[in-house]
Amino acid sequence: MRLECPPEEVTYPLFLSRGIVWANKIGEVVSMVEAEANYIGYYLAMGFKGGPCGFCGLFSEDYIREWFLEKKVPIKCAVLNNEMCPQYLKSRPALEACGIDVFATVRNVGWEMWIIMPETDPAKIPCSQWVGLVLVA
């Protein structure tokens, strides 16, 4: 599945504030599809999403600003603090962190994908997207 979003919201530096919102939205969709698959009997369904998890606020604009200015901000992610994630029903592993070639997968289903770098002009990108995958067995 994919979630299209405005390219200007996922280019740097705005990515730090709005990009994570879009990454979290695809994470929510993936977790809902995975849960629905479980409810109808596919108990081995597993969901993945592209990009970082930001449900705890780790990548929020305020957190990033505080970290750069103060450099003493505690890590907000419970998992990085050896605790259970309070958002475990929504957070999903990243496709790319699990060795899935996101670009090849997107091409294999016939979608186009554009690489967005800090110097990328968002006006030259027709569409930006976040990708999710649910494996059902």
N, CA, C and O atoms as CSV, one atom per row, in Angstrom:
chain,resi,resn,atom,element,x,y,z
A,1,MET,N,N,0.845,-1.173,0.000
A,1,MET,CA,C,0.000,0.000,0.000
A,1,MET,C,C,0.885,1.229,0.000
A,1,MET,O,O,2.050,1.178,0.394
A,2,ARG,N,N,0.320,2.317,-0.442
A,2,ARG,CA,C,1.081,3.558,-0.425
A,2,ARG,C,C,0.184,4.718,-0.030
A,2,ARG,O,O,-1.030,4.700,-0.235
A,3,LEU,N,N,0.809,5.700,0.527
A,3,LEU,CA,C,0.126,6.916,0.938
A,3,LEU,C,C,0.823,8.074,0.245
A,3,LEU,O,O,1.991,8.357,0.513
A,4,GLU,N,N,0.103,8.738,-0.644
A,4,GLU,CA,C,0.686,9.874,-1.352
A,4,GLU,C,C,0.560,11.119,-0.491
A,4,GLU,O,O,-0.444,11.322,0.190
A,5,CYS,N,N,1.590,11.947,-0.532
A,5,CYS,CA,C,1.586,13.186,0.252
A,5,CYS,C,C,2.290,14.281,-0.539
A,5,CYS,O,O,3.027,13.988,-1.481
A,6,PRO,N,N,2.071,15.531,-0.167
A,6,PRO,CA,C,2.696,16.641,-0.889
A,6,PRO,C,C,4.227,16.590,-0.759
A,6,PRO,O,O,4.747,16.508,0.354
A,7,PRO,N,N,4.947,16.639,-1.882
A,7,PRO,CA,C,6.418,16.563,-1.823
A,7,PRO,C,C,7.045,17.640,-0.942
A,7,PRO,O,O,8.067,17.398,-0.299
A,8,GLU,N,N,6.437,18.829,-0.909
A,8,GLU,CA,C,7.039,19.907,-0.114
A,8,GLU,C,C,6.999,19.617,1.385
A,8,GLU,O,O,7.717,20.258,2.153
A,9,GLU,N,N,6.169,18.659,1.813
A,9,GLU,CA,C,6.090,18.343,3.234
A,9,GLU,C,C,7.079,17.270,3.665
A,9,GLU,O,O,7.241,17.025,4.861
A,10,VAL,N,N,7.736,16.632,2.717
A,10,VAL,CA,C,8.696,15.587,3.095
A,10,VAL,C,C,10.121,15.900,2.658
A,10,VAL,O,O,11.003,15.049,2.767
A,11,THR,N,N,10.356,17.116,2.162
A,11,THR,CA,C,11.727,17.521,1.864
A,11,THR,C,C,12.299,18.224,3.090
A,11,THR,O,O,11.556,18.739,3.926
A,12,TYR,N,N,13.605,18.240,3.186
A,12,TYR,CA,C,14.265,18.844,4.340
A,12,TYR,C,C,14.214,20.358,4.252
A,12,TYR,O,O,14.249,20.872,3.134
A,13,PRO,N,N,14.135,21.111,5.337
A,13,PRO,CA,C,14.079,20.665,6.739
A,13,PRO,C,C,12.667,20.423,7.238
A,13,PRO,O,O,12.487,20.013,8.385
A,14,LEU,N,N,11.648,20.668,6.398
A,14,LEU,CA,C,10.280,20.492,6.855
A,14,LEU,C,C,9.982,19.046,7.215
A,14,LEU,O,O,9.044,18.779,7.967
A,15,PHE,N,N,10.775,18.091,6.683
A,15,PHE,CA,C,10.573,16.680,6.995
A,15,PHE,C,C,10.530,16.451,8.501
A,15,PHE,O,O,9.768,15.620,8.995
A,16,LEU,N,N,11.359,17.199,9.220
A,16,LEU,CA,C,11.438,16.979,10.661
A,16,LEU,C,C,10.118,17.261,11.359
A,16,LEU,O,O,9.864,16.707,12.429
A,17,SER,N,N,9.280,18.096,10.789
A,17,SER,CA,C,8.016,18.389,11.452
A,17,SER,C,C,6.828,17.692,10.781
A,17,SER,O,O,5.990,17.114,11.473
A,18,ARG,N,N,6.740,17.735,9.453
A,18,ARG,CA,C,5.578,17.166,8.762
A,18,ARG,C,C,5.835,15.773,8.206
A,18,ARG,O,O,4.912,14.963,8.123
A,19,GLY,N,N,7.074,15.481,7.824
A,19,GLY,CA,C,7.374,14.180,7.232
A,19,GLY,C,C,7.067,13.038,8.171
A,19,GLY,O,O,6.560,12.000,7.746
A,20,ILE,N,N,7.367,13.217,9.437
A,20,ILE,CA,C,7.126,12.145,10.398
A,20,ILE,C,C,5.627,11.920,10.590
A,20,ILE,O,O,5.207,10.809,10.912
A,21,VAL,N,N,4.823,12.958,10.397
A,21,VAL,CA,C,3.357,12.810,10.482
A,21,VAL,C,C,2.878,11.844,9.402
A,21,VAL,O,O,2.050,10.972,9.667
A,22,TRP,N,N,3.398,12.000,8.188
A,22,TRP,CA,C,3.018,11.113,7.082
A,22,TRP,C,C,3.539,9.702,7.323
A,22,TRP,O,O,2.840,8.732,7.029
A,23,ALA,N,N,4.745,9.570,7.848
A,23,ALA,CA,C,5.295,8.244,8.156
A,23,ALA,C,C,4.425,7.541,9.189
A,23,ALA,O,O,4.190,6.336,9.094
A,24,ASN,N,N,3.953,8.287,10.167
A,24,ASN,CA,C,3.086,7.695,11.188
A,24,ASN,C,C,1.719,7.313,10.616
A,24,ASN,O,O,1.121,6.327,11.047
A,25,LYS,N,N,1.225,8.086,9.650
A,25,LYS,CA,C,-0.073,7.756,9.041
A,25,LYS,C,C,-0.005,6.422,8.318
A,25,LYS,O,O,-0.914,5.603,8.454
A,26,ILE,N,N,1.065,6.184,7.543
A,26,ILE,CA,C,1.161,4.893,6.854
A,26,ILE,C,C,1.335,3.780,7.880
A,26,ILE,O,O,0.864,2.663,7.666
A,27,GLY,N,N,2.005,4.071,8.988
A,27,GLY,CA,C,2.140,3.077,10.054
A,27,GLY,C,C,0.797,2.693,10.647
A,27,GLY,O,O,0.554,1.522,10.937
A,28,GLU,N,N,-0.077,3.675,10.830
A,28,GLU,CA,C,-1.415,3.393,11.350
A,28,GLU,C,C,-2.226,2.551,10.378
A,28,GLU,O,O,-2.931,1.629,10.787
A,29,VAL,N,N,-2.125,2.869,9.081
A,29,VAL,CA,C,-2.857,2.102,8.068
A,29,VAL,C,C,-2.353,0.657,8.047
A,29,VAL,O,O,-3.150,-0.280,8.013
A,30,VAL,N,N,-1.043,0.481,8.067
A,30,VAL,CA,C,-0.457,-0.859,8.053
A,30,VAL,C,C,-0.923,-1.651,9.277
A,30,VAL,O,O,-1.294,-2.819,9.154
A,31,SER,N,N,-0.906,-1.031,10.445
A,31,SER,CA,C,-1.312,-1.756,11.656
A,31,SER,C,C,-2.796,-2.125,11.610
A,31,SER,O,O,-3.183,-3.177,12.118
A,32,MET,N,N,-3.634,-1.268,11.006
A,32,MET,CA,C,-5.069,-1.592,10.884
A,32,MET,C,C,-5.282,-2.758,9.916
A,32,MET,O,O,-6.093,-3.645,10.185
A,33,VAL,N,N,-4.564,-2.762,8.798
A,33,VAL,CA,C,-4.702,-3.857,7.829
A,33,VAL,C,C,-4.199,-5.161,8.451
A,33,VAL,O,O,-4.822,-6.210,8.292
A,34,GLU,N,N,-3.082,-5.092,9.152
A,34,GLU,CA,C,-2.545,-6.282,9.818
A,34,GLU,C,C,-3.540,-6.813,10.854
A,34,GLU,O,O,-3.778,-8.019,10.927
A,35,ALA,N,N,-4.116,-5.920,11.647
A,35,ALA,CA,C,-5.092,-6.336,12.655
A,35,ALA,C,C,-6.316,-6.968,12.000
A,35,ALA,O,O,-6.818,-7.987,12.475
A,36,GLU,N,N,-6.792,-6.376,10.923
A,36,GLU,CA,C,-7.956,-6.918,10.218
A,36,GLU,C,C,-7.657,-8.308,9.675
A,36,GLU,O,O,-8.509,-9.194,9.741
A,37,ALA,N,N,-6.468,-8.507,9.143
A,37,ALA,CA,C,-6.076,-9.834,8.660
A,37,ALA,C,C,-6.085,-10.842,9.813
A,37,ALA,O,O,-6.525,-11.980,9.646
A,38,ASN,N,N,-5.602,-10.421,10.971
A,38,ASN,CA,C,-5.628,-11.292,12.145
A,38,ASN,C,C,-7.056,-11.640,12.542
A,38,ASN,O,O,-7.347,-12.793,12.859
A,39,TYR,N,N,-7.951,-10.650,12.527
A,39,TYR,CA,C,-9.343,-10.865,12.928
A,39,TYR,C,C,-10.063,-11.863,12.035
A,39,TYR,O,O,-10.941,-12.592,12.497
A,40,ILE,N,N,-9.693,-11.901,10.748
A,40,ILE,CA,C,-10.385,-12.824,9.837
A,40,ILE,C,C,-9.660,-14.169,9.705
A,40,ILE,O,O,-10.000,-14.982,8.846
A,41,GLY,N,N,-8.666,-14.393,10.560
A,41,GLY,CA,C,-8.057,-15.714,10.626
A,41,GLY,C,C,-6.627,-15.848,10.135
A,41,GLY,O,O,-6.054,-16.933,10.223
A,42,TYR,N,N,-6.043,-14.795,9.628
A,42,TYR,CA,C,-4.654,-14.864,9.164
A,42,TYR,C,C,-3.740,-14.424,10.300
A,42,TYR,O,O,-3.274,-13.285,10.336
A,43,TYR,N,N,-3.491,-15.347,11.229
A,43,TYR,CA,C,-2.787,-15.014,12.471
A,43,TYR,C,C,-1.300,-14.739,12.280
A,43,TYR,O,O,-0.653,-14.200,13.178
A,44,LEU,N,N,-0.760,-15.094,11.144
A,44,LEU,CA,C,0.658,-14.854,10.883
A,44,LEU,C,C,0.901,-13.583,10.075
A,44,LEU,O,O,2.024,-13.348,9.628
A,45,ALA,N,N,-0.117,-12.767,9.879
A,45,ALA,CA,C,0.052,-11.522,9.128
A,45,ALA,C,C,1.066,-10.636,9.844
A,45,ALA,O,O,1.082,-10.545,11.072
A,46,MET,N,N,1.906,-9.989,9.050
A,46,MET,CA,C,2.952,-9.123,9.613
A,46,MET,C,C,3.051,-7.871,8.767
A,46,MET,O,O,3.180,-7.955,7.545
A,47,GLY,N,N,2.991,-6.706,9.404
A,47,GLY,CA,C,3.038,-5.440,8.699
A,47,GLY,C,C,4.377,-4.743,8.826
A,47,GLY,O,O,5.052,-4.846,9.850
A,48,PHE,N,N,4.753,-4.031,7.774
A,48,PHE,CA,C,5.975,-3.235,7.725
A,48,PHE,C,C,5.625,-1.880,7.117
A,48,PHE,O,O,4.690,-1.776,6.323
A,49,LYS,N,N,6.364,-0.857,7.484
A,49,LYS,CA,C,6.154,0.463,6.894
A,49,LYS,C,C,7.506,1.076,6.569
A,49,LYS,O,O,8.529,0.687,7.134
A,50,GLY,N,N,7.502,2.023,5.668
A,50,GLY,CA,C,8.731,2.716,5.343
A,50,GLY,C,C,8.982,3.859,6.317
A,50,GLY,O,O,8.041,4.472,6.820
A,51,GLY,N,N,10.225,4.136,6.573
A,51,GLY,CA,C,10.575,5.291,7.392
A,51,GLY,C,C,10.610,5.024,8.883
A,51,GLY,O,O,10.325,3.918,9.342
A,52,PRO,N,N,10.963,6.058,9.632
A,52,PRO,CA,C,11.126,5.914,11.079
A,52,PRO,C,C,9.787,5.909,11.815
A,52,PRO,O,O,8.770,6.365,11.293
A,53,CYS,N,N,9.814,5.392,13.020
A,53,CYS,CA,C,8.648,5.446,13.902
A,53,CYS,C,C,8.749,6.740,14.701
A,53,CYS,O,O,9.806,7.058,15.246
A,54,GLY,N,N,7.667,7.471,14.767
A,54,GLY,CA,C,7.701,8.716,15.516
A,54,GLY,C,C,6.507,8.881,16.432
A,54,GLY,O,O,6.176,9.998,16.827
A,55,PHE,N,N,5.854,7.772,16.776
A,55,PHE,CA,C,4.653,7.861,17.606
A,55,PHE,C,C,4.928,8.434,18.990
A,55,PHE,O,O,4.044,9.041,19.595
A,56,CYS,N,N,6.133,8.250,19.491
A,56,CYS,CA,C,6.455,8.741,20.837
A,56,CYS,C,C,6.921,10.192,20.835
A,56,CYS,O,O,7.144,10.769,21.899
A,57,GLY,N,N,7.067,10.775,19.683
A,57,GLY,CA,C,7.523,12.159,19.599
A,57,GLY,C,C,9.021,12.293,19.432
A,57,GLY,O,O,9.554,13.400,19.500
A,58,LEU,N,N,9.706,11.185,19.214
A,58,LEU,CA,C,11.168,11.199,19.095
A,58,LEU,C,C,11.640,12.080,17.945
A,58,LEU,O,O,12.685,12.722,18.050
A,59,PHE,N,N,10.889,12.121,16.852
A,59,PHE,CA,C,11.297,12.915,15.700
A,59,PHE,C,C,10.448,14.171,15.520
A,59,PHE,O,O,10.402,14.735,14.426
A,60,SER,N,N,9.792,14.605,16.562
A,60,SER,CA,C,8.983,15.813,16.454
A,60,SER,C,C,9.884,17.036,16.294
A,60,SER,O,O,11.056,17.012,16.668
A,61,GLU,N,N,9.326,18.092,15.740
A,61,GLU,CA,C,10.092,19.313,15.522
A,61,GLU,C,C,10.643,19.863,16.840
A,61,GLU,O,O,11.796,20.291,16.901
A,62,ASP,N,N,9.819,19.849,17.894
A,62,ASP,CA,C,10.265,20.354,19.198
A,62,ASP,C,C,11.412,19.524,19.760
A,62,ASP,O,O,12.378,20.071,20.291
A,63,TYR,N,N,11.303,18.193,19.642
A,63,TYR,CA,C,12.355,17.322,20.163
A,63,TYR,C,C,13.674,17.548,19.418
A,63,TYR,O,O,14.732,17.655,20.039
A,64,ILE,N,N,13.605,17.620,18.088
A,64,ILE,CA,C,14.817,17.831,17.292
A,64,ILE,C,C,15.458,19.173,17.648
A,64,ILE,O,O,16.676,19.255,17.805
A,65,ARG,N,N,14.650,20.217,17.775
A,65,ARG,CA,C,15.174,21.534,18.123
A,65,ARG,C,C,15.848,21.493,19.498
A,65,ARG,O,O,16.958,21.998,19.663
A,66,GLU,N,N,15.177,20.893,20.475
A,66,GLU,CA,C,15.751,20.799,21.822
A,66,GLU,C,C,17.054,20.011,21.820
A,66,GLU,O,O,18.012,20.370,22.506
A,67,TRP,N,N,17.080,18.923,21.036
A,67,TRP,CA,C,18.273,18.093,20.994
A,67,TRP,C,C,19.456,18.874,20.403
A,67,TRP,O,O,20.573,18.793,20.913
A,68,PHE,N,N,19.204,19.624,19.335
A,68,PHE,CA,C,20.280,20.395,18.713
A,68,PHE,C,C,20.740,21.539,19.609
A,68,PHE,O,O,21.931,21.849,19.631
A,69,LEU,N,N,19.836,22.173,20.343
A,69,LEU,CA,C,20.190,23.306,21.189
A,69,LEU,C,C,20.759,22.879,22.536
A,69,LEU,O,O,21.766,23.420,22.991
A,70,GLU,N,N,20.115,21.915,23.164
A,70,GLU,CA,C,20.502,21.518,24.515
A,70,GLU,C,C,21.498,20.366,24.549
A,70,GLU,O,O,22.417,20.354,25.368
A,71,LYS,N,N,21.314,19.416,23.669
A,71,LYS,CA,C,22.138,18.205,23.588
A,71,LYS,C,C,22.053,17.354,24.856
A,71,LYS,O,O,22.872,16.455,25.044
A,72,LYS,N,N,21.077,17.622,25.728
A,72,LYS,CA,C,20.913,16.836,26.945
A,72,LYS,C,C,19.474,16.339,27.079
A,72,LYS,O,O,19.034,15.990,28.174
A,73,VAL,N,N,18.755,16.309,25.982
A,73,VAL,CA,C,17.359,15.907,26.018
A,73,VAL,C,C,17.292,14.384,26.151
A,73,VAL,O,O,17.956,13.675,25.395
A,74,PRO,N,N,16.510,13.872,27.092
A,74,PRO,CA,C,16.407,12.411,27.233
A,74,PRO,C,C,15.714,11.788,26.034
A,74,PRO,O,O,14.864,12.416,25.403
A,75,ILE,N,N,16.076,10.568,25.727
A,75,ILE,CA,C,15.455,9.848,24.616
A,75,ILE,C,C,14.021,9.521,25.001
A,75,ILE,O,O,13.765,8.970,26.072
A,76,LYS,N,N,13.084,9.867,24.116
A,76,LYS,CA,C,11.672,9.639,24.404
A,76,LYS,C,C,11.213,8.230,24.049
A,76,LYS,O,O,10.174,7.786,24.536
A,77,CYS,N,N,11.952,7.528,23.225
A,77,CYS,CA,C,11.543,6.196,22.770
A,77,CYS,C,C,11.731,5.181,23.899
A,77,CYS,O,O,12.844,4.988,24.389
A,78,ALA,N,N,10.640,4.536,24.304
A,78,ALA,CA,C,10.702,3.555,25.395
A,78,ALA,C,C,11.575,2.362,25.014
A,78,ALA,O,O,12.317,1.847,25.851
A,79,VAL,N,N,11.495,1.919,23.765
A,79,VAL,CA,C,12.268,0.755,23.333
A,79,VAL,C,C,13.763,1.035,23.444
A,79,VAL,O,O,14.526,0.157,23.847
A,80,LEU,N,N,14.192,2.249,23.091
A,80,LEU,CA,C,15.608,2.597,23.215
A,80,LEU,C,C,16.037,2.730,24.670
A,80,LEU,O,O,17.230,2.775,24.969
A,81,ASN,N,N,15.061,2.792,25.576
A,81,ASN,CA,C,15.345,2.823,27.010
A,81,ASN,C,C,15.068,1.463,27.661
A,81,ASN,O,O,14.877,1.381,28.874
A,82,ASN,N,N,15.046,0.393,26.847
A,82,ASN,CA,C,14.805,-0.981,27.310
A,82,ASN,C,C,13.471,-1.143,28.028
A,82,ASN,O,O,13.374,-1.879,29.009
A,83,GLU,N,N,12.449,-0.457,27.540
A,83,GLU,CA,C,11.102,-0.564,28.085
A,83,GLU,C,C,10.155,-1.003,26.979
A,83,GLU,O,O,10.516,-1.004,25.801
A,84,MET,N,N,8.952,-1.371,27.365
A,84,MET,CA,C,7.960,-1.764,26.358
A,84,MET,C,C,7.388,-0.525,25.677
A,84,MET,O,O,7.114,0.484,26.327
A,85,CYS,N,N,7.213,-0.614,24.378
A,85,CYS,CA,C,6.665,0.500,23.604
A,85,CYS,C,C,5.190,0.695,23.959
A,85,CYS,O,O,4.402,-0.245,23.848
A,86,PRO,N,N,4.807,1.901,24.383
A,86,PRO,CA,C,3.390,2.133,24.682
A,86,PRO,C,C,2.520,2.188,23.419
A,86,PRO,O,O,1.293,2.139,23.509
A,87,GLN,N,N,3.142,2.288,22.265
A,87,GLN,CA,C,2.421,2.352,20.988
A,87,GLN,C,C,2.569,1.051,20.196
A,87,GLN,O,O,2.524,1.071,18.966
A,88,TYR,N,N,2.744,-0.080,20.887
A,88,TYR,CA,C,3.036,-1.331,20.200
A,88,TYR,C,C,1.932,-1.777,19.239
A,88,TYR,O,O,2.195,-2.551,18.319
A,89,LEU,N,N,0.711,-1.303,19.441
A,89,LEU,CA,C,-0.354,-1.670,18.508
A,89,LEU,C,C,-0.284,-0.869,17.207
A,89,LEU,O,O,-0.907,-1.254,16.218
A,90,LYS,N,N,0.462,0.235,17.191
A,90,LYS,CA,C,0.582,1.063,15.988
A,90,LYS,C,C,1.965,0.999,15.345
A,90,LYS,O,O,2.075,1.080,14.121
A,91,SER,N,N,3.000,0.859,16.130
A,91,SER,CA,C,4.356,0.891,15.561
A,91,SER,C,C,4.642,-0.415,14.825
A,91,SER,O,O,4.246,-1.496,15.262
A,92,ARG,N,N,5.333,-0.290,13.706
A,92,ARG,CA,C,5.701,-1.435,12.879
A,92,ARG,C,C,7.141,-1.275,12.430
A,92,ARG,O,O,7.634,-0.153,12.315
A,93,PRO,N,N,7.832,-2.403,12.171
A,93,PRO,CA,C,9.214,-2.301,11.704
A,93,PRO,C,C,9.292,-1.632,10.335
A,93,PRO,O,O,8.367,-1.720,9.528
A,94,ALA,N,N,10.399,-0.975,10.097
A,94,ALA,CA,C,10.613,-0.324,8.808
A,94,ALA,C,C,10.976,-1.369,7.759
A,94,ALA,O,O,11.748,-2.292,8.019
A,95,LEU,N,N,10.404,-1.206,6.569
A,95,LEU,CA,C,10.713,-2.106,5.451
A,95,LEU,C,C,12.220,-2.200,5.226
A,95,LEU,O,O,12.795,-3.286,5.148
A,96,GLU,N,N,12.838,-1.025,5.125
A,96,GLU,CA,C,14.263,-0.979,4.803
A,96,GLU,C,C,15.132,-1.543,5.925
A,96,GLU,O,O,16.229,-2.035,5.663
A,97,ALA,N,N,14.659,-1.479,7.167
A,97,ALA,CA,C,15.420,-2.024,8.292
A,97,ALA,C,C,15.376,-3.546,8.310
A,97,ALA,O,O,16.218,-4.184,8.942
A,98,CYS,N,N,14.404,-4.128,7.624
A,98,CYS,CA,C,14.260,-5.583,7.581
A,98,CYS,C,C,14.841,-6.176,6.302
A,98,CYS,O,O,14.625,-7.350,6.001
A,99,GLY,N,N,15.570,-5.371,5.560
A,99,GLY,CA,C,16.242,-5.857,4.361
A,99,GLY,C,C,15.372,-5.903,3.117
A,99,GLY,O,O,15.759,-6.513,2.120
A,100,ILE,N,N,14.215,-5.277,3.155
A,100,ILE,CA,C,13.341,-5.246,1.981
A,100,ILE,C,C,13.774,-4.093,1.081
A,100,ILE,O,O,13.893,-2.953,1.532
A,101,ASP,N,N,14.004,-4.394,-0.179
A,101,ASP,CA,C,14.378,-3.363,-1.146
A,101,ASP,C,C,13.107,-2.617,-1.542
A,101,ASP,O,O,12.354,-3.071,-2.403
A,102,VAL,N,N,12.878,-1.477,-0.911
A,102,VAL,CA,C,11.646,-0.716,-1.115
A,102,VAL,C,C,11.521,-0.247,-2.562
A,102,VAL,O,O,10.441,-0.332,-3.148
A,103,PHE,N,N,12.602,0.242,-3.138
A,103,PHE,CA,C,12.545,0.744,-4.511
A,103,PHE,C,C,12.199,-0.371,-5.490
A,103,PHE,O,O,11.374,-0.172,-6.381
A,104,ALA,N,N,12.816,-1.541,-5.340
A,104,ALA,CA,C,12.515,-2.660,-6.231
A,104,ALA,C,C,11.078,-3.149,-6.022
A,104,ALA,O,O,10.394,-3.483,-6.989
A,105,THR,N,N,10.626,-3.192,-4.786
A,105,THR,CA,C,9.254,-3.629,-4.496
A,105,THR,C,C,8.244,-2.685,-5.120
A,105,THR,O,O,7.259,-3.127,-5.713
A,106,VAL,N,N,8.483,-1.389,-4.989
A,106,VAL,CA,C,7.584,-0.392,-5.577
A,106,VAL,C,C,7.564,-0.517,-7.098
A,106,VAL,O,O,6.499,-0.469,-7.714
A,107,ARG,N,N,8.728,-0.676,-7.696
A,107,ARG,CA,C,8.791,-0.851,-9.160
A,107,ARG,C,C,8.072,-2.125,-9.600
A,107,ARG,O,O,7.410,-2.137,-10.637
A,108,ASN,N,N,8.201,-3.200,-8.812
A,108,ASN,CA,C,7.577,-4.480,-9.170
A,108,ASN,C,C,6.049,-4.417,-9.190
A,108,ASN,O,O,5.413,-5.195,-9.901
A,109,VAL,N,N,5.456,-3.512,-8.427
A,109,VAL,CA,C,3.995,-3.372,-8.468
A,109,VAL,C,C,3.554,-2.297,-9.456
A,109,VAL,O,O,2.361,-2.018,-9.573
A,110,GLY,N,N,4.505,-1.689,-10.170
A,110,GLY,CA,C,4.182,-0.730,-11.218
A,110,GLY,C,C,4.059,0.714,-10.775
A,110,GLY,O,O,3.545,1.544,-11.525
A,111,TRP,N,N,4.520,1.034,-9.569
A,111,TRP,CA,C,4.471,2.416,-9.097
A,111,TRP,C,C,5.799,3.097,-9.374
A,111,TRP,O,O,6.841,2.443,-9.433
A,112,GLU,N,N,5.760,4.395,-9.543
A,112,GLU,CA,C,6.987,5.170,-9.685
A,112,GLU,C,C,7.418,5.666,-8.312
A,112,GLU,O,O,6.598,5.849,-7.413
A,113,MET,N,N,8.720,5.878,-8.173
A,113,MET,CA,C,9.235,6.397,-6.911
A,113,MET,C,C,10.350,7.375,-7.215
A,113,MET,O,O,11.161,7.151,-8.113
A,114,TRP,N,N,10.384,8.451,-6.468
A,114,TRP,CA,C,11.399,9.481,-6.650
A,114,TRP,C,C,12.242,9.590,-5.395
A,114,TRP,O,O,11.738,9.502,-4.275
A,115,ILE,N,N,13.525,9.781,-5.602
A,115,ILE,CA,C,14.442,9.957,-4.475
A,115,ILE,C,C,14.410,11.424,-4.069
A,115,ILE,O,O,14.581,12.317,-4.899
A,116,ILE,N,N,14.191,11.655,-2.788
A,116,ILE,CA,C,14.130,13.016,-2.263
A,116,ILE,C,C,15.336,13.242,-1.369
A,116,ILE,O,O,15.484,12.603,-0.326
A,117,MET,N,N,16.182,14.146,-1.785
A,117,MET,CA,C,17.385,14.507,-1.029
A,117,MET,C,C,17.209,15.914,-0.476
A,117,MET,O,O,16.291,16.622,-0.890
A,118,PRO,N,N,18.067,16.337,0.452
A,118,PRO,CA,C,17.930,17.699,0.996
A,118,PRO,C,C,17.942,18.782,-0.071
A,118,PRO,O,O,17.279,19.808,0.085
A,119,GLU,N,N,18.681,18.575,-1.147
A,119,GLU,CA,C,18.763,19.593,-2.195
A,119,GLU,C,C,17.678,19.448,-3.266
A,119,GLU,O,O,17.656,20.219,-4.226
A,120,THR,N,N,16.783,18.472,-3.115
A,120,THR,CA,C,15.724,18.239,-4.093
A,120,THR,C,C,14.712,19.378,-4.073
A,120,THR,O,O,14.274,19.822,-3.011
A,121,ASP,N,N,14.350,19.841,-5.264
A,121,ASP,CA,C,13.321,20.865,-5.399
A,121,ASP,C,C,11.967,20.163,-5.422
A,121,ASP,O,O,11.685,19.421,-6.363
A,122,PRO,N,N,11.112,20.380,-4.402
A,122,PRO,CA,C,9.832,19.674,-4.356
A,122,PRO,C,C,8.924,19.965,-5.554
A,122,PRO,O,O,8.053,19.157,-5.874
A,123,ALA,N,N,9.115,21.101,-6.215
A,123,ALA,CA,C,8.297,21.436,-7.379
A,123,ALA,C,C,8.577,20.505,-8.564
A,123,ALA,O,O,7.759,20.406,-9.479
A,124,LYS,N,N,9.722,19.826,-8.552
A,124,LYS,CA,C,10.087,18.932,-9.652
A,124,LYS,C,C,9.666,17.483,-9.394
A,124,LYS,O,O,9.931,16.604,-10.215
A,125,ILE,N,N,9.015,17.234,-8.264
A,125,ILE,CA,C,8.580,15.879,-7.932
A,125,ILE,C,C,7.059,15.820,-8.077
A,125,ILE,O,O,6.350,16.563,-7.398
A,126,PRO,N,N,6.546,14.949,-8.950
A,126,PRO,CA,C,5.101,14.892,-9.140
A,126,PRO,C,C,4.341,14.351,-7.924
A,126,PRO,O,O,3.192,14.725,-7.688
A,127,CYS,N,N,4.985,13.477,-7.162
A,127,CYS,CA,C,4.292,12.845,-6.048
A,127,CYS,C,C,5.306,12.302,-5.053
A,127,CYS,O,O,6.341,11.758,-5.437
A,128,SER,N,N,5.003,12.451,-3.796
A,128,SER,CA,C,5.805,11.838,-2.754
A,128,SER,C,C,4.946,10.770,-2.093
A,128,SER,O,O,3.723,10.901,-2.042
A,129,GLN,N,N,5.568,9.726,-1.592
A,129,GLN,CA,C,4.765,8.646,-1.026
A,129,GLN,C,C,5.488,7.929,0.096
A,129,GLN,O,O,6.717,7.869,0.140
A,130,TRP,N,N,4.693,7.390,0.996
A,130,TRP,CA,C,5.181,6.479,2.034
A,130,TRP,C,C,4.585,5.124,1.711
A,130,TRP,O,O,3.424,5.030,1.311
A,131,VAL,N,N,5.368,4.080,1.882
A,131,VAL,CA,C,4.971,2.745,1.457
A,131,VAL,C,C,4.845,1.828,2.667
A,131,VAL,O,O,5.623,1.910,3.617
A,132,GLY,N,N,3.841,0.950,2.607
A,132,GLY,CA,C,3.639,-0.066,3.637
A,132,GLY,C,C,3.396,-1.413,2.988
A,132,GLY,O,O,3.027,-1.489,1.816
A,133,LEU,N,N,3.601,-2.462,3.742
A,133,LEU,CA,C,3.454,-3.818,3.236
A,133,LEU,C,C,2.920,-4.695,4.343
A,133,LEU,O,O,3.422,-4.644,5.466
A,134,VAL,N,N,1.917,-5.495,4.056
A,134,VAL,CA,C,1.428,-6.480,5.006
A,134,VAL,C,C,1.544,-7.850,4.341
A,134,VAL,O,O,0.933,-8.103,3.302
A,135,LEU,N,N,2.334,-8.723,4.953
A,135,LEU,CA,C,2.487,-10.086,4.462
A,135,LEU,C,C,1.437,-10.948,5.160
A,135,LEU,O,O,1.334,-10.946,6.387
A,136,VAL,N,N,0.671,-11.673,4.375
A,136,VAL,CA,C,-0.405,-12.494,4.923
A,136,VAL,C,C,-0.130,-13.951,4.586
A,136,VAL,O,O,0.050,-14.310,3.422
A,137,ALA,N,N,-0.101,-14.782,5.616
A,137,ALA,CA,C,0.161,-16.216,5.398
A,137,ALA,C,C,-0.839,-17.048,6.171
A,137,ALA,O,O,-0.790,-18.277,6.121
